[in-house]
Amino acid sequence: MRLIITKHNLGLFASCYVMDKINKHDFLKKKQFVLGLPTGGTAEDMYKHLVLFYKQKMISLSSVVTFNMDEYIGIDREHSQSYYQYMKTKFFDYVDILDQNINIPNGMAKNIKEECENYEKKILQVGGIDLFIGGVGENGHIAFNEQYSSLSSKTRDKELNKSTIHANARFFDNDINKVPKSAITVGVSTIMEAEEVMILVSGVKKAVALQQALEGSVSHLYTITALQMHKKAIIVADEEACLELKLKTYKYFLEIEDEFSYIDKMCENFLKK
């Protein structure tokens, strides 16, 4: 696992990384580039920059296939707080991605189990996910794989714990009674099977989760720790998220960041425009 402590805005760094991956993808070898996508505040900033890159003709998503991490159960796609609407209004409506290449779980499916199984099949049909991007909860969960989720889990329905419901209440008029109590989520194993995983961690509230991800033991208590076993997992964090790390851990990752200096240069060149 690699930690990148970026001096740039997390969303900008992530968008530059995504653009670089898509532009360097060998479309002759594999006709489409497959992205796993998150929602949330940090992701929103990434999408804003990707839209800017598209408008400046720096990137095309016409040959990109996307799979979102999750969707609430019991919320229609037209609901303002559905993740379908989030993706549509924050990203998809402003780029050249094809409708048939967008995949988001259907939280209103009559047969949720079948919906989850078909989602996994779709991922396999396109040759797997090239880059899975995600965030992390304050309690160390990735996607909606709450604490004590199986590290071998696949896409399934999952009850949300109280801390996640309270955290999401801000999107539902601060009324926890309006927050859905369950969701369809990709599993930990689904994420682990991606060719590459990039997790975005921002702010002091996520500091314990980051500390566990890097310095803790692999445990279903913090599902993010499963990434310690991934062949190519990258965590991009800001300074505040690093506050719980040991000094030697912090210094170690600062010293080996040269591998990603080209992304920093991309960020700097964009900011100069």
C-alpha positions as CSV (number, residue, x, y, z in Angstrom):
1,M,0.0,0.0,0.0
2,R,1.2,3.5,-0.8
3,L,0.2,6.8,1.0
4,I,0.4,10.0,-0.9
5,I,0.2,13.1,1.3
6,T,-0.7,15.6,-1.3
7,K,-0.1,19.4,-1.0
8,H,-2.8,19.9,-3.6
9,N,-6.6,19.7,-3.3
10,L,-7.6,16.0,-3.0
11,G,-10.2,16.3,-5.7
12,L,-7.7,17.9,-8.1
13,F,-5.0,15.2,-7.4
14,A,-7.5,12.4,-7.9
15,S,-8.9,13.9,-11.1
16,C,-5.4,14.2,-12.5
17,Y,-4.6,10.7,-11.6
18,V,-7.8,9.4,-13.2
19,M,-7.2,11.4,-16.4
20,D,-3.7,10.1,-16.6
21,K,-4.8,6.5,-16.3
22,I,-7.5,6.9,-18.9
23,N,-5.3,8.7,-21.4
24,K,-2.5,6.1,-21.0
25,H,-4.9,3.1,-21.2
26,D,-4.2,0.7,-24.1
27,F,-7.6,0.7,-25.8
28,L,-6.4,-1.7,-28.4
29,K,-5.6,-4.3,-25.8
30,K,-8.8,-3.6,-23.8
31,K,-11.5,-1.7,-25.6
32,Q,-12.8,0.0,-22.5
33,F,-11.4,1.5,-19.3
34,V,-13.4,0.5,-16.3
35,L,-13.8,2.8,-13.3
36,G,-15.3,2.1,-9.9
37,L,-16.8,5.3,-8.6
38,P,-17.8,6.8,-5.2
39,T,-20.1,9.6,-4.1
40,G,-19.5,12.1,-1.3
41,G,-17.9,15.5,-0.8
42,T,-14.3,14.7,-1.7
43,A,-15.5,12.8,-4.8
44,E,-17.7,15.8,-5.8
45,D,-14.6,17.9,-6.1
46,M,-12.9,15.2,-8.2
47,Y,-15.9,15.2,-10.6
48,K,-15.8,19.0,-10.9
49,H,-12.2,18.9,-12.1
50,L,-12.9,16.0,-14.5
51,V,-15.7,18.0,-16.0
52,L,-13.3,20.9,-16.5
53,F,-10.7,18.6,-18.1
54,Y,-13.4,17.3,-20.5
55,K,-14.5,20.8,-21.4
56,Q,-10.9,21.7,-22.2
57,K,-10.6,18.6,-24.4
58,M,-8.0,17.0,-22.1
59,I,-10.0,13.8,-21.6
60,S,-12.8,11.7,-23.1
61,L,-15.0,9.3,-21.3
62,S,-16.7,7.8,-24.4
63,S,-14.9,4.5,-24.0
64,V,-15.1,4.4,-20.2
65,V,-17.4,2.1,-18.3
66,T,-18.3,3.0,-14.7
67,F,-19.6,1.0,-11.7
68,N,-20.7,2.9,-8.7
69,M,-20.0,1.5,-5.2
70,D,-23.5,1.6,-3.8
71,E,-27.0,2.8,-3.7
72,Y,-29.7,3.2,-1.0
73,I,-32.4,0.6,-0.9
74,G,-36.0,1.9,-1.1
75,I,-35.1,5.2,-2.8
76,D,-36.2,5.8,-6.3
77,R,-33.5,6.9,-8.8
78,E,-35.4,10.2,-9.2
79,H,-35.1,11.0,-5.5
80,S,-32.8,14.0,-4.9
81,Q,-30.6,12.0,-2.5
82,S,-30.2,8.8,-4.6
83,Y,-26.7,8.1,-5.7
84,Y,-28.0,7.9,-9.3
85,Q,-29.0,11.6,-9.1
86,Y,-25.7,12.5,-7.4
87,M,-23.7,11.0,-10.3
88,K,-26.1,12.4,-12.9
89,T,-26.1,16.0,-11.6
90,K,-22.4,16.1,-10.5
91,F,-20.7,14.3,-13.3
92,F,-22.5,12.3,-16.0
93,D,-24.6,15.1,-17.5
94,Y,-21.5,17.1,-18.3
95,V,-19.2,14.6,-20.0
96,D,-19.4,12.3,-23.0
97,I,-19.9,9.0,-21.2
98,L,-22.4,6.7,-22.9
99,D,-25.6,5.9,-21.0
100,Q,-25.1,2.1,-21.6
101,N,-21.7,2.3,-20.0
102,I,-23.1,3.6,-16.6
103,N,-23.8,1.1,-13.9
104,I,-25.4,1.9,-10.6
105,P,-27.2,-0.6,-8.4
106,N,-31.0,-0.4,-8.5
107,G,-32.2,0.1,-4.9
108,M,-35.8,-0.4,-6.0
109,A,-35.2,-3.8,-7.7
110,K,-37.9,-6.3,-6.9
111,N,-35.3,-9.0,-6.2
112,I,-32.3,-7.4,-4.4
113,K,-30.3,-10.6,-4.2
114,E,-30.6,-11.0,-8.0
115,E,-29.7,-7.4,-8.6
116,C,-26.5,-7.9,-6.6
117,E,-25.6,-11.1,-8.4
118,N,-26.1,-9.5,-11.8
119,Y,-24.0,-6.5,-10.7
120,E,-21.0,-8.8,-10.0
121,K,-21.6,-10.6,-13.4
122,K,-21.5,-7.2,-15.3
123,I,-18.2,-6.4,-13.7
124,L,-16.8,-9.7,-14.9
125,Q,-18.3,-9.3,-18.4
126,V,-16.3,-6.1,-19.0
127,G,-13.1,-7.7,-17.8
128,G,-13.0,-6.4,-14.2
129,I,-12.4,-2.9,-12.8
130,D,-9.2,-1.1,-13.8
131,L,-9.3,1.6,-11.1
132,F,-11.6,1.6,-8.1
133,I,-11.9,5.0,-6.4
134,G,-13.5,5.3,-3.0
135,G,-13.6,7.2,0.3
136,V,-13.6,5.9,3.8
137,G,-16.0,6.4,6.7
138,E,-15.0,7.7,10.1
139,N,-15.2,4.2,11.5
140,G,-12.9,2.8,8.7
141,H,-15.6,1.4,6.4
142,I,-15.2,1.4,2.6
143,A,-18.3,1.6,0.4
144,F,-21.1,0.5,2.8
145,N,-19.0,-2.4,4.2
146,E,-19.6,-1.4,7.8
147,Q,-17.6,-2.6,10.7
148,Y,-17.5,-6.4,11.0
149,S,-18.3,-6.9,7.3
150,S,-16.7,-10.0,5.8
151,L,-13.5,-9.2,4.0
152,S,-14.5,-11.8,1.4
153,S,-17.9,-10.2,0.8
154,K,-19.3,-9.5,-2.7
155,T,-22.0,-7.1,-3.8
156,R,-25.0,-7.5,-1.5
157,D,-27.6,-5.6,0.6
158,K,-26.3,-4.3,3.9
159,E,-27.9,-2.7,6.9
160,L,-26.3,0.7,7.8
161,N,-25.1,1.2,11.4
162,K,-26.1,4.2,13.5
163,S,-22.9,6.2,13.0
164,T,-23.3,6.0,9.2
165,I,-27.0,6.9,9.4
166,H,-26.2,9.9,11.6
167,A,-23.4,11.0,9.3
168,N,-25.7,10.8,6.3
169,A,-28.5,12.7,8.0
170,R,-27.1,16.0,6.8
171,F,-28.3,15.0,3.3
172,F,-31.8,14.4,4.6
173,D,-32.7,17.6,6.4
174,N,-30.7,16.4,9.4
175,D,-33.5,14.0,10.1
176,I,-32.2,10.5,10.8
177,N,-35.7,9.1,10.3
178,K,-35.5,10.0,6.6
179,V,-32.2,8.3,6.1
180,P,-32.5,4.8,4.4
181,K,-31.5,2.1,6.8
182,S,-30.0,-0.2,4.2
183,A,-28.1,-0.1,0.9
184,I,-26.8,-2.2,-1.9
185,T,-23.0,-2.1,-1.8
186,V,-20.1,-3.7,-3.6
187,G,-18.2,-6.1,-1.2
188,V,-14.7,-5.8,0.2
189,S,-13.7,-8.6,-2.2
190,T,-15.3,-6.8,-5.1
191,I,-13.0,-3.8,-4.4
192,M,-10.0,-6.0,-3.8
193,E,-10.4,-7.7,-7.2
194,A,-9.9,-4.4,-9.0
195,E,-6.5,-3.9,-10.8
196,E,-5.9,-0.8,-8.7
197,V,-7.6,0.9,-5.8
198,M,-7.4,4.6,-4.8
199,I,-8.9,5.8,-1.5
200,L,-9.3,9.5,-0.8
201,V,-9.0,10.5,2.9
202,S,-9.7,14.0,4.0
203,G,-9.8,15.8,7.4
204,V,-9.1,15.1,11.0
205,K,-12.3,13.0,11.4
206,K,-10.8,10.4,9.2
207,A,-7.4,10.3,10.9
208,V,-8.1,7.2,13.0
209,A,-9.4,5.4,10.0
210,L,-6.2,6.3,8.1
211,Q,-4.0,5.3,11.0
212,Q,-5.7,1.9,11.2
213,A,-5.4,1.4,7.4
214,L,-1.6,1.9,7.5
215,E,-0.5,0.9,11.0
216,G,-3.3,-1.4,12.2
217,S,-3.8,-5.1,11.7
218,V,-6.0,-6.5,8.9
219,S,-9.4,-6.7,10.6
220,H,-13.1,-6.6,9.7
221,L,-13.4,-4.0,12.5
222,Y,-11.9,-1.5,10.0
223,T,-12.7,-2.9,6.5
224,I,-10.2,-0.4,4.9
225,T,-7.4,-2.5,6.4
226,A,-8.1,-5.2,3.8
227,L,-6.2,-2.9,1.3
228,Q,-3.0,-3.9,3.0
229,M,-3.3,-7.1,1.0
230,H,-4.0,-5.5,-2.3
231,K,-1.2,-5.6,-4.9
232,K,-1.7,-1.9,-5.9
233,A,-3.6,0.2,-3.3
234,I,-3.0,3.9,-3.0
235,I,-4.4,6.2,-0.3
236,V,-4.4,9.9,-1.1
237,A,-4.7,12.0,2.1
238,D,-4.3,15.6,3.3
239,E,-2.2,16.7,6.2
240,E,-5.1,16.7,8.7
241,A,-5.9,13.1,8.0
242,C,-2.4,12.2,8.9
243,L,-2.6,13.5,12.5
244,E,-2.8,10.0,14.1
245,L,0.1,8.5,12.2
246,K,3.4,7.7,13.9
247,L,6.1,10.2,12.9
248,K,8.2,7.5,11.3
249,T,5.2,6.3,9.2
250,Y,4.5,9.9,8.1
251,K,8.2,10.5,7.2
252,Y,8.6,7.2,5.4
253,F,5.8,7.9,2.9
254,L,6.9,11.5,2.4
255,E,10.3,10.2,1.4
256,I,9.0,7.8,-1.3
257,E,6.5,10.1,-3.0
258,D,8.8,10.8,-6.1
259,E,7.0,8.0,-8.0
260,F,3.9,10.3,-8.1
261,S,5.6,13.6,-8.6
262,Y,4.4,13.7,-12.2
263,I,0.8,13.9,-10.9
264,D,1.8,16.9,-8.8
265,K,3.2,18.5,-11.9
266,M,-0.1,17.9,-13.7
267,C,-1.9,19.6,-10.8
268,E,0.5,22.6,-10.9
269,N,0.2,23.0,-14.7
270,F,-3.6,23.0,-14.4
271,L,-3.5,25.6,-11.6
272,K,-1.3,27.9,-13.8
273,K,-3.9,28.1,-16.5
